[in-house]
Each structure stands twice: as structure tokens, then as C-alpha cells.
Amino acid sequence: MKLRSKITINAAPETIWALIAEPDLIAQWNPKLVAATPDGPKEAGFGHSYQFTFRMTKRESHCQATLTRFDHPKSLTWDYHGTTEQGTPWTVQDQFTLDAKGPSTRVSRCLDLSRAPLPGWAKPIVWLITTFGKPVDTPQLEELKRLAESL
């Protein structure tokens, strides 16, 4: 299951790039990311990895986040790897593509949950909610837009 979203942001690709590539800045527009610790160099780059902690509802999820695509300032992919409480490995891939359109940038995001720790019956429900439901919180790309346009 892949969740796709797009938004146009009135900012240069370089401005948005920093916000999606630097873990400390990701936390400013993605409130689910509560901690990011580098495994090596702090600056973002291809192959660099971090220990991320996400808070979903009341539970925290720990994973290794690795930059598996780093084509500055056009496309970037984060791979999140973890293990469930039962010991089953999981992976979530978070892809961003930036396309300059004059003074604006079109941001496309694809969140691949096909190997996420969701039961099979839950995936169609998640898709339905994210496609047709009304968000409870501000969508993450809206937060990214707000932040990028304020810089």
C-alpha cells in the first residue's frame, strides 16, 4: 500500500530540501518524529543513518532511518527499518520528489507501507481513511509548506 500526496510550496527546492533531509528539521513539520540520533556524521547524505523515534498515538516506535536516495535537490528517500514487539522485521519507505515550477516547488511524497507492521485487514482501512477521510491534525505536507514559506 502506497500513500501518495502532493503540494505546491512557494519556496525554492533548496529551502525544502533542507527541511526533508535534516532530521532536526523534519521534526519541525512532522510532529510524530520525537527523536533523531545520527549513527555517524550528523549532516545528511547518501547512506547516512539515524535512530528515529516516532510517537504514534501513545506508543513510541524506534527504527533505523537511512537515506537510500540523495539526489540534491530533486529526490530523496528515507528507508525506516524496525522490528515489531513479536520480532518481525518491517520497512517503510518515504520518498520525496521536488520539481521547481518558477518561484514555487511541487513536492510529491510517496509513503510505501507495503512492508509496514500493519495487519492485512488494516491496510485497506488506512487507505480509505487517508484517501477520503478528514484529517484530525494538519497534514504533514501542509506543515512542511507552512514552515518552508515562513523561512
KAHUMO-V82075 format. One record per residue. N is the residue number from 0. OMEGA is omega in whole degrees, 0 to 359 (NA if undefined). Layout:
BEGIN
n omega
N OMEGA
N OMEGA
END
This chain:
BEGIN
n omega
0 179
1 177
2 183
3 177
4 180
5 176
6 174
7 183
8 179
9 179
10 179
11 178
12 181
13 178
14 181
15 180
16 181
17 183
18 179
19 183
20 184
21 184
22 179
23 180
24 177
25 182
26 179
27 179
28 177
29 185
30 178
31 177
32 184
33 178
34 177
35 181
36 181
37 174
38 181
39 179
40 182
41 182
42 183
43 176
44 181
45 178
46 179
47 182
48 185
49 169
50 180
51 170
52 176
53 175
54 177
55 188
56 183
57 183
58 175
59 179
60 181
61 180
62 172
63 179
64 183
65 175
66 184
67 172
68 185
69 181
70 186
71 347
72 185
73 182
74 184
75 177
76 171
77 170
78 178
79 180
80 177
81 179
82 178
83 177
84 179
85 178
86 179
87 179
88 178
89 178
90 171
91 179
92 183
93 184
94 176
95 174
96 180
97 181
98 181
99 178
100 184
101 180
102 182
103 177
104 175
105 180
106 175
107 180
108 176
109 179
110 184
111 181
112 185
113 177
114 179
115 181
116 177
117 175
118 182
119 182
120 184
121 185
122 178
123 179
124 177
125 179
126 180
127 181
128 183
129 180
130 187
131 183
132 178
133 183
134 177
135 179
136 175
137 178
138 185
139 179
140 174
141 176
142 177
143 178
144 180
145 182
146 183
147 181
148 178
149 183
150 NA
END
